[in-house]
Amino acid sequence: MSIEKVVEKLTSWIGETVSSAGGKGVVLGLSGGIDSSVAAVLCQRALPEATLGVIIPCYSDRVDREHAELVAASFGIPVEVVVLDEAFDALVKALPSKGYRLATKELAEANIKPRLRMVTLYYFANRLSYLVVGAGNRSELSVGYFTKYGDGGVDLLPLGNLLKSQVRDLAMYLKIPLEIIGKPPSAGLWAGQTDEAELGLTYRDLDNYLATGDGGGEVKERIDSMINRSSHKRRTPPAPLL
């Protein structure tokens, strides 16, 4: 399928999905990354009068906010800005810290950020009768590289069946600013964090394995392990049969 057809299909799908759910529009977080930028532009094409971007810094890199604002300005996407620094500090202060392994502290606290962002997006969604759009792609969803009930807490995932490389192709076609396309992908959970360093493999290797099933022994073993360990993230919570 040509990239033009992919854009057309995704745009139509967004509009139809929102309409069938009885939603009046969509809201999504603008992180300044390639995935959220592509998702935002597709939403703006589908619902030009009913797309809201929310920039939600939480001790975030200043450049990420600048890139989010650049996308919003370049494509005429209305935005709200909600700074979560104080909310994050208050919650961390309220939570117990003694009696738990220090090694888990950084990740546990980092995951508070996407969960606070999820709460923020659903506030706007509830106020506007909008649906929340996520920016997760197939590469990350497959291996569980998202925060459960954080950036994974959404109503629709227009990029959910696209590999990271395909999202990059869409970004080029949609004319997302090159400084966003070219920067190392990062969830922005802490200073200097990058997706590939945290995953322990490159998106090229991950995409190739997901697309073809081919990969070196170590790559295959790591990806298969990540898929299995994260399966709970992709399922509705289980309930017992009675």
NUTOR-613807 format. One record per residue (C-alpha): residue in one letter; x, y, z. Coordinates in steps of 0.001 Angstrom, whole numbers, padded with zeros to 6 digits, always signed. Example, Ala and Ser with C-alpha at 12.3 -4.5 7.8 and 13.67 -1.06 7.14 Angstrom:
residues 2
A+012300-004500+007800
S+013670-001060+007140
This chain:
residues 242
M+000000+000000+000000
S+001371+003425-000923
I+002113+005887+001842
E-000605+008180+000484
K-003142+005371+000889
V-001887+004631+004405
V-002404+008261+005422
E-005845+008296+003822
K-006837+005058+005545
L-005589+006141+008972
T-007266+009515+008680
S-010592+007919+007778
W-010205+005339+010549
I-009699+008005+013198
G-012805+009900+012154
E-014940+006770+011896
T-013737+005358+015228
V-014467+008569+017094
S-017868+008909+015452
S-018879+005311+016181
A-017964+005805+019844
G-020093+008923+020075
G-017080+011162+020667
K-016989+014805+019660
G-013262+014923+019004
V-009846+013764+020200
V-007223+014837+022700
L-003636+013622+022783
G-000374+014431+024479
L+002232+016270+022436
S+005596+015084+023708
G+007808+016561+021016
G+008633+013076+019733
I+008067+011554+016327
D+005169+009262+017295
S+003017+011877+019015
S+003765+014340+016222
V+002575+011929+013521
A-000494+010960+015542
A-001364+014614+016108
V-001112+015540+012417
L-003248+012558+011418
C-005861+013564+014003
Q-005808+017135+012763
R-006441+015892+009235
A-009296+013684+010424
L-010897+016185+012819
P-009566+019650+012014
E-012059+021408+014277
A-011976+018896+017116
T-008357+017972+017864
L-006652+019188+021030
G-002993+018694+021818
V-001840+018863+025413
I+001784+019585+026283
I+002402+018043+029691
P+005947+018663+030955
C+006977+016912+034148
Y+010600+017765+034802
S+010954+017377+031054
D+013702+018419+028679
R+013096+021986+027498
V+013805+020917+023902
D+010920+018421+023982
R+008481+021191+024864
E+009912+023387+022123
H+009459+020589+019594
A+005881+019982+020745
E+005125+023679+020356
L+006772+023649+016918
V+004482+020846+015707
A+001411+022588+017103
A+002347+025873+015428
S+003366+024270+012131
F+000109+022367+011709
G-002344+024698+013448
I-003135+022329+016301
P-004667+024054+019352
V-002854+023231+022576
E-003132+023435+026310
V-000048+023336+028541
V-000229+021645+031936
V+002975+021554+034003
L+003009+018589+036380
D+006213+019253+038342
E+004424+020175+041578
A+001882+017347+041266
F+004713+014869+040763
D+006630+016196+043778
A+003543+016073+045970
L+002765+012479+045036
V+006352+011265+045497
K+006446+012978+048889
A+003181+011301+049927
L+004315+007799+048925
P+006297+005596+051327
S+009975+005109+050480
K+011284+002928+053311
G+011200-000836+053181
Y+011455-001095+049395
R+014376-001973+047152
L+016361+001102+046168
A+017018-000420+042735
T+013335-000072+041814
K+012969+003530+043004
E+013982+005294+039784
L+011652+003286+037536
A+008736+003370+039978
E+008959+007155+040272
A+009555+007624+036539
N+006359+005713+035741
I+004379+008185+037826
K+004943+010752+035067
P+003050+008978+032238
R+000293+008035+034678
L-000150+011668+035714
R-000251+012582+032035
M-002969+009972+031471
V-005051+011547+034260
T-004549+014964+032665
L-005634+013806+029202
Y-008774+012159+030553
Y-009650+015364+032389
F-009804+017158+029052
A-011516+014198+027401
N-014245+014206+030042
R-014726+017960+029843
L-014998+017947+026047
S-016574+014526+025378
Y-013440+013644+023416
L-011557+010356+023084
V-007928+010018+024142
V-005527+009113+021338
G-002328+007228+022091
A+000886+007383+020088
G+002074+003816+020672
N+003407+001959+017634
R+003553-001769+016905
S+007247-002037+017749
E+006810-000691+021269
L+003437-002255+021968
S+004697-005710+020976
V+007466-005749+023583
G+005545-003860+026250
Y+007598-000687+025979
F+004942+001548+027476
T+003621+002286+030937
K+000543+000300+031867
Y-002278+002749+032629
G+000073+005544+031627
D+000766+006120+027942
G-000974+002763+027469
G-004184+004168+028960
V-005915+005453+025840
D-009057+004963+023736
L-007523+004461+020285
L-004100+003786+018803
P-003901+004945+015166
L-000224+003922+014911
G-000708+000611+016710
N-000134-001561+013626
L+002821+000420+012265
L+006451-000409+012958
K+008718+002398+014141
S+010326+002572+010704
Q+006902+002991+009111
V+006064+005814+011518
R+009303+007496+010462
D+008288+007180+006807
L+004935+008763+007640
A+006699+011587+009454
M+008734+012362+006360
Y+005646+012294+004150
L+003678+014529+006536
K+006627+016950+006730
I+007165+016683+010460
P+010114+018996+011317
L+013419+017227+010637
E+014830+018017+014070
I+012078+015862+015546
I+012535+013018+013070
G+016297+012967+013577
K+016594+013041+017371
P+017063+009805+019361
P+013664+008429+020435
S+013055+008904+024152
A+010155+008485+026558
G+011579+011394+028556
L+011361+009484+031828
W+014690+010831+033111
A+017580+012962+031875
G+019528+011291+029081
Q+017086+008393+028742
T+016766+006887+025248
D+014420+004163+024047
E+017076+001994+022411
A+019339+002053+025474
E+016460+001026+027692
L+015244-001640+025260
G+018725-003036+024883
L+018395-003263+021109
T+017903-001023+018107
Y+014579-000268+016476
R+016086-001605+013254
D+016638-005029+014825
L+013262-004955+016558
D+011368-003962+013412
N+013189-006516+011289
Y+012335-009319+013707
L+008681-008318+014006
A+008339-007978+010229
T+010210-011111+009157
G+010818-013330+012173
D+014533-013181+011374
G+017176-012083+013836
G+020331-013175+015558
G+020070-015573+018475
E+020513-012930+021155
V+018122-010498+019459
K+015444-013165+019004
E+015811-014369+022583
R+015566-010867+024011
I+012539-009870+021945
D+010685-013114+022623
S+011345-012689+026330
M+010060-009102+026304
I+006928-010133+024407
N+006183-012898+026902
R+006921-010854+030030
S+004750-007952+028874
S+001755-009971+027678
H-000312-008795+030661
K-000035-005222+029392
R-001854-006086+026176
R-004739-008015+027730
T-007910-007037+029513
P-007368-007801+033231
P-008335-011434+033820
A-011358-012404+035882
P-012196-015908+037113
L-014922-017990+035488
L-017679-018918+037942
